[in-house]
Amino acid sequence: MDFSLSEEQQLLRDSVERFVRESYSPEQRRKLIDSEAGFSEAHWQRMAELGWLGVSVPEELGGIGGGSVEVMVLMEAFGAGLVLEPYLSSVVLGGALVQAAGSQQQQEAILPVLIAGSHKLAFAYVEAQAGYDLFDVETTAVARDGGFVLDGAKGVVLGAPAADALIVSARTAGASRDRQGIGLFLVPREAAGVALRSYRTMDGLRAAEVRLDHVQVAGDAALGDPEGALPIMERVADSATAALCAEAVGAMDVLVDATNEYLQAREQFGRPIASFQALQHQLVDMLIAREEARSIMYVATLRLAEEDAGERAKAVSAAKHLIGRHGLMVGERSVQLHGGMGMCDEMQVGHFFKRLAMIDIMLGDHAWHLKRYARL
């Protein structure tokens, strides 16, 4: 496989790396975390102006017309900066669901304002009993008076506090673990009956617990087939999982380089601790893990174009399993090799470790993806 970037993709990488350098120093990020929104609206508008919010949207709808490689480039650089803007929740998940499931009318109404940065989405799919299974849905959508009435609860809805609308998975038919009878519904965040309990996750992002109590939506709020949305949900989730893998690789890059720099600078017994063989071995393990993660990230990204859902899912699960395990190891080793100061909030290595731990459990942790790979 040829993993080299095209000229346009390299220019995209250069622009997002410059954005991270200019906008995401540790002090700048700390201020954003402590702000009311938890991210910068100015940064979001800049992303819109640079075309990043529409990188995978067709040109006829105002996007750039790129694909999974362009998303990978963005997410890898975002991982290196621990970017807080809701790109994953609003664009990689929300925008992709509208693009894959929505009618032409829905796409023309939603995607242009999403690309312009004036509309944000959040995907509400996690339920308490479901674990990581997208098909385990107890939230209901009952057809009534030409529309639907939604009841249920969703947890850990990333980006929900800032979203203008939620995309909610709800059951229109069947039992709670049936693969059929699941639909996707656009629900305004301020709709009557929608209650949010917002909070900050351990990595500094914002999420919410969402309660739906007799929420009425029109018939055109359904994205696509109200009983056959699961295959689309699974495909978009695989794409988002590959994007998370890219973000993890970006974070691992920083941790490996920062740890190497610290070991070279820190002295003990009159010489740099990087000269100690035991520490060299640990650093080499981190370096190998990062390179293995990067290689399998490329494979998963390119396999997203597979029409065979099983082959696509196998590649993504293999990547998420390996990168989840390696990310946790690299984070742990980095904190450990920085000694007591690695535990301080002022040190960035701890924040990267927290993000890698959250990435591991998003859309299926490494153990769940190993089981899925084995089933496939």
Helices and strands as residue ranges (DSSP letters): H 7-23, H 26-34, H 41-49, G 52-54, G 59-61, H 68-81, H 87-87, I 88-95, H 96-101, H 104-115, E 121-124, E 140-144, E 147-154, G 160-162, E 165-171, E 182-188, E 194-200, E 206-217, G 219-221, E 222-223, H 230-265, E 267-268, E 271-272, G 273-275, H 277-303, H 309-337, G 339-343, H 348-361, H 366-375
